[in-house]
Amino acid sequence: MLSNNVYLIGAGETKYGELWEKSLRDLAVEAGLKAIENAGIYSKDVQILYGSNSLAGIINGQENIGSLIADFSGIATNNIPAVRIEASSASGGAAVREAYLAIRSGEYDVVAVGGVEKMTDIFGNEVLDMLSSLLDREWEAFFGATPAALAAISARKYMKDFNVKKESLAMMSVNDHANASLNPHSHYKNKITLDQAMNATSVAEPLNLMDCSPITDGASAVVLVSEEYMKKNKLDGVRIISSAISQDYLALHSRNSLYTLDSTRAAARDAFMKGGLKPSDISFAEIHDSYSIYGLMELEDLGFAAKGKANTLVEEDIKLGGRLPVNPSGGLKAKGNPLGATGVGQFVEAFLQLKNKADKRQVKDARYGLLHNMAGTGSTSIVHIVGGE
Amino acid sequence: MGELSRFWRESDHRYRIMANKCGNCGKVYFPIRDVCPQCHRESIGKMKPLELTGKGEIVSFTIVHEAPPSFVRQRPYTLALIKLDEGPTLTGQIVDTDGSNVEIGKRVRAVFRRIGEDGKSGIIQYGYKFALE
């Protein structure tokens, strides 16, 4: 008897960007159908659908996302379960994890996950108020906190305590843009210089526009199957080796540290342990750098660098061709950050990389990919390790 | 967001910085909690109200330039994490300064101020901000 190992057999996504002419449902359906076609199955084969989305209720006035996606993907009358998974900006990772568990449990063999966010259906700074719903509304956002402001508060303390220069943060964004320039689906196609990254318009000091992920529309989708189904149908896939999720306090002010992400540390520890792997086994990482400072903190808390020391790694080793390529997709800063899609998009990138189909941004000899998706300022972290064969 | 009860429900805590203290381990929480994350069931029914002095020090801060609609008129504003003398850390603005003399570690005290308003004709929300000592 075969194990109930879980494989990724198809992936698809829309372009990420400011897609004025496309609606929430257009995006979700486009990505979903691409993934199903890419998987070499038919939509009638899908046994359960997970939709991943963070803010459609307040941005688009649309809830009931599971039904919306199933309906307009043409499978409403298949009578399969279709529900939405929400974990703020980690919704995507959470939805793929639920799909993984659904197969691991033995209940389902074919699961589709579609992540979508339509963020430009609203005026400029109104979206900032909605983004602040990722925080504790009553005790952070009420007093004027925004996600960027809290990242900035972490950045200032981090830079002071470890004597790290702002340039090290900016290098995360330079790397993201360089990789995004090679990704046809990315929000931004332009490379940026360190000087541009250092001297952009201030958002929340010490962070500027080039430290912050943009407001992005987009959708990403993947198809997961059991090993048994894959082999019986002569399909080909990439294995999800381990999946881990962890929580911390919701508000930054309640946490033990402003720059140690305990949820990320716990999820990484769990993912490595379950996979029987260690950080040095990883060929590339897609990390949740919604703000440049988080890139450094996460590389440390995922186990790739000691606390306060990620600057050396960022300056020397994270480029394509480096010791640990980080965010070959372009990352949240430059591929873009359509919240509900972001975590699913990491799987799309991993699928391409591990199938050796990432074209100009291909990581050489990619064997293991680590994917890290995070909610808000670190209240939830999700780590997956994929590949290995 | 025109829901009035959302605002008056927290008035005690926002006007007087009412915290609570675990009757089991003595740790002070702000905002208040029904259960102590350290003592769990041993703390249930033993969380006692405690009014804080509002004095503390700056853990870290930022000067915010990109703000949501209800804070646009205040920008740039200084937002900080303040560690209060009784233990809890909270998020609040530092006022009566342009931010240039704000530093990590400086002492602050709470002041009662307007925080925001619910649109042009909506209710005005009050609560704590902080001033340098």
Boltz contact constraints between the chains, C-beta under 6 A:
constraints:
  - contact:
      token1: [A, 125]
      token2: [B, 68]
      max_distance: 6.0
  - contact:
      token1: [A, 125]
      token2: [B, 69]
      max_distance: 6.0
  - contact:
      token1: [A, 126]
      token2: [B, 69]
      max_distance: 6.0
  - contact:
      token1: [A, 128]
      token2: [B, 68]
      max_distance: 6.0
  - contact:
      token1: [A, 129]
      token2: [B, 68]
      max_distance: 6.0
  - contact:
      token1: [A, 129]
      token2: [B, 69]
      max_distance: 6.0
  - contact:
      token1: [A, 132]
      token2: [B, 68]
      max_distance: 6.0
  - contact:
      token1: [A, 139]
      token2: [B, 31]
      max_distance: 6.0
  - contact:
      token1: [A, 140]
      token2: [B, 91]
      max_distance: 6.0
  - contact:
      token1: [A, 143]
      token2: [B, 91]
      max_distance: 6.0
  - contact:
      token1: [A, 143]
      token2: [B, 92]
      max_distance: 6.0
  - contact:
      token1: [A, 144]
      token2: [B, 71]
      max_distance: 6.0
  - contact:
      token1: [A, 144]
      token2: [B, 79]
      max_distance: 6.0
  - contact:
      token1: [A, 144]
      token2: [B, 93]
      max_distance: 6.0
  - contact:
      token1: [A, 145]
      token2: [B, 79]
      max_distance: 6.0
  - contact:
      token1: [A, 145]
      token2: [B, 91]
      max_distance: 6.0
  - contact:
      token1: [A, 149]
      token2: [B, 62]
      max_distance: 6.0
  - contact:
      token1: [A, 149]
      token2: [B, 64]
      max_distance: 6.0
  - contact:
      token1: [A, 149]
      token2: [B, 79]
      max_distance: 6.0
  - contact:
      token1: [A, 152]
      token2: [B, 62]
      max_distance: 6.0
  - contact:
      token1: [A, 153]
      token2: [B, 60]
      max_distance: 6.0
  - contact:
      token1: [A, 153]
      token2: [B, 62]
      max_distance: 6.0
  - contact:
      token1: [A, 153]
      token2: [B, 81]
      max_distance: 6.0
  - contact:
      token1: [A, 156]
      token2: [B, 60]
      max_distance: 6.0
  - contact:
      token1: [A, 157]
      token2: [B, 60]
      max_distance: 6.0
  - contact:
      token1: [A, 202]
      token2: [B, 65]
      max_distance: 6.0
  - contact:
      token1: [A, 203]
      token2: [B, 65]
      max_distance: 6.0
  - contact:
      token1: [A, 203]
      token2: [B, 66]
      max_distance: 6.0
  - contact:
      token1: [A, 204]
      token2: [B, 62]
      max_distance: 6.0
  - contact:
      token1: [A, 204]
      token2: [B, 64]
      max_distance: 6.0
  - contact:
      token1: [A, 205]
      token2: [B, 62]
      max_distance: 6.0
  - contact:
      token1: [A, 205]
      token2: [B, 63]
      max_distance: 6.0
  - contact:
      token1: [A, 253]
      token2: [B, 81]
      max_distance: 6.0
  - contact:
      token1: [A, 253]
      token2: [B, 89]
      max_distance: 6.0
  - contact:
      token1: [A, 253]
      token2: [B, 90]
      max_distance: 6.0
  - contact:
      token1: [A, 253]
      token2: [B, 91]
      max_distance: 6.0
  - contact:
      token1: [A, 258]
      token2: [B, 60]
      max_distance: 6.0
